[in-house]
Amino acid sequence: MNDVLKCLKERRSIRKYKKQQITDQELEQILEAGMYAPTALGMQSPIMVVVQDPETIQTLSKMNAAVMGADSDPFYGAPTVVIVLADRSRPTYVEDGSLVMGNLMNAAFSLGVDSCWINRAREVFDTEEGKALLKKWGIQGDYAGIGNCILGYRDCELPEPKPRKADYIYRV
């Protein structure tokens, strides 16, 4: 089977991570894959913010959990979070950012790094606290949160795939 299709079929969202940080080499390759995601008209509306500082991850986790009304860790102990944001002035910012998220997760799996898309980035970065973080990080512009890509090494078995639905494809 083609290596790309093999990765696409075998990648799973992981919700339990070891504390061990991913390597810089793995991170750079994952980020490079994100940079090469297709974007409408090649306008590259998304940006990626890499967070590996445990204190900042804890802050982001609490903000994300608050959106859900929970006090659990929505980042599942992952040691790296890549926040994907996209420029709201582009009509395709959600699609552009979503393609970056997909590339990040698939590239990670191809390198032996596990991942999961964590939602609520839009809600977090639409708050005053979220906007203050972006400003603190030197990010200017009108950016919307698309997703949080958590990265690390799983501390669990690889989940089995769910069966694909029968009516996934229609040929016309």
C-alpha positions in Angstrom: 0.0 0.0 0.0 1.2 3.5 -0.7 2.9 5.1 2.4 0.6 8.1 2.4 -2.6 6.1 2.3 -1.2 3.8 5.0 -0.6 6.8 7.3 -4.1 8.2 6.5 -5.7 4.9 7.3 -3.7 4.1 10.5 -3.6 7.6 12.1 -5.8 7.9 15.2 -6.6 10.7 17.6 -4.8 10.0 20.8 -6.1 11.2 24.2 -3.3 10.1 26.6 0.3 11.2 26.3 3.7 10.5 27.9 5.5 13.5 29.4 8.4 13.0 27.0 8.8 16.0 24.6 8.9 15.3 20.9 12.3 16.1 19.2 13.1 19.4 17.5 13.7 17.5 14.3 10.2 15.9 14.4 8.6 19.2 15.3 10.3 21.0 12.4 9.2 18.4 9.9 5.6 18.5 11.2 5.5 22.3 11.0 7.0 22.2 7.5 4.1 19.9 6.5 1.7 22.5 7.9 3.4 25.3 5.9 2.8 23.3 2.7 -0.9 22.8 3.2 -3.0 24.1 0.3 -4.6 27.5 0.8 -7.1 29.3 -1.4 -5.2 31.2 -4.1 -2.0 30.4 -2.3 -2.7 33.3 0.1 -1.5 31.4 3.2 -4.0 32.9 5.6 -3.0 30.5 8.5 -0.3 30.9 11.1 0.9 28.4 13.7 1.9 29.1 17.3 4.0 26.4 18.9 3.7 26.0 22.6 6.0 23.7 24.6 6.2 25.6 27.8 4.3 23.6 30.4 3.0 26.7 32.2 1.6 28.2 29.0 0.0 24.9 28.0 -1.6 24.7 31.4 -3.0 28.2 31.0 -4.4 27.3 27.5 -5.8 24.0 28.9 -7.7 25.9 31.6 -9.0 28.4 29.1 -10.1 25.6 26.8 -11.8 23.7 29.6 -13.6 26.8 30.7 -15.3 27.0 27.3 -16.7 23.5 27.9 -17.6 24.3 31.5 -15.2 21.6 32.7 -12.1 21.4 34.8 -10.4 18.4 33.0 -7.3 18.7 30.7 -8.6 18.9 27.2 -5.0 18.6 26.0 -4.6 15.2 27.6 -1.1 15.9 29.0 0.4 16.4 25.5 3.8 18.2 25.8 3.4 20.2 22.6 0.4 22.3 21.3 0.4 23.9 17.9 -2.3 26.5 17.7 -3.5 27.1 14.2 -5.0 30.5 13.6 -6.1 32.1 10.3 -6.7 35.6 9.0 -10.4 36.4 9.1 -10.1 38.7 6.2 -9.8 35.8 3.9 -13.1 34.2 2.9 -11.6 30.7 3.1 -9.8 31.1 6.4 -11.6 28.2 8.1 -10.9 25.8 5.2 -7.2 27.0 4.9 -6.6 26.5 8.6 -8.3 23.1 8.6 -6.0 21.9 5.8 -3.0 23.0 7.9 -4.4 21.0 10.9 -4.8 17.9 8.7 -1.3 18.2 7.4 0.1 18.5 10.9 -1.7 15.4 12.2 -0.8 13.2 9.2 2.8 14.3 9.1 3.1 13.7 12.8 1.9 10.1 12.4 4.3 9.5 9.6 7.1 10.4 11.9 5.9 8.3 14.9 4.4 11.3 16.7 0.8 11.1 17.9 -1.8 13.9 17.7 -5.3 15.0 18.2 -7.3 18.0 17.0 -8.6 19.9 20.0 -11.5 22.3 19.3 -12.5 25.5 20.9 -9.5 27.5 19.7 -11.9 30.0 18.1 -13.8 30.5 21.4 -10.5 30.8 23.4 -8.9 33.4 21.2 -12.1 35.4 20.8 -11.9 36.2 24.6 -10.1 39.2 26.0 -7.7 36.8 27.7 -7.0 35.0 24.4 -6.5 38.3 22.5 -4.1 39.4 25.2 -2.1 36.2 24.7 -1.9 36.8 21.0 -0.7 40.4 21.6 1.9 39.1 24.2 3.2 36.7 21.6 3.5 39.5 19.0 0.7 38.4 16.8 -1.0 41.3 15.1 -4.1 41.2 12.9 -7.6 39.7 13.0 -6.9 36.0 13.6 -9.5 33.4 14.4 -8.6 30.2 16.2 -9.0 27.2 14.0 -7.8 24.3 16.2 -5.2 23.1 18.6 -3.0 20.3 17.3 -1.7 18.4 20.3 1.5 16.4 19.7 3.4 13.8 21.7 3.9 10.1 22.2 0.9 8.1 23.2 0.7 6.4 26.6 -2.0 4.0 25.5 -2.7 1.4 22.8 -3.5 2.7 19.3 -7.3 2.7 19.1 -9.0 0.6 16.5 -10.5 2.4 13.5 -14.3 2.9 13.5 -16.0 1.2 10.5 -16.6 3.5 7.6 -20.2 4.2 6.9 -21.8 2.5 3.9 -23.0 5.7 2.1 -19.7 7.7 2.3 -19.3 7.9 -1.4 -21.9 8.7 -4.1 -20.8 8.5 -7.8 -22.7 10.6 -10.3 
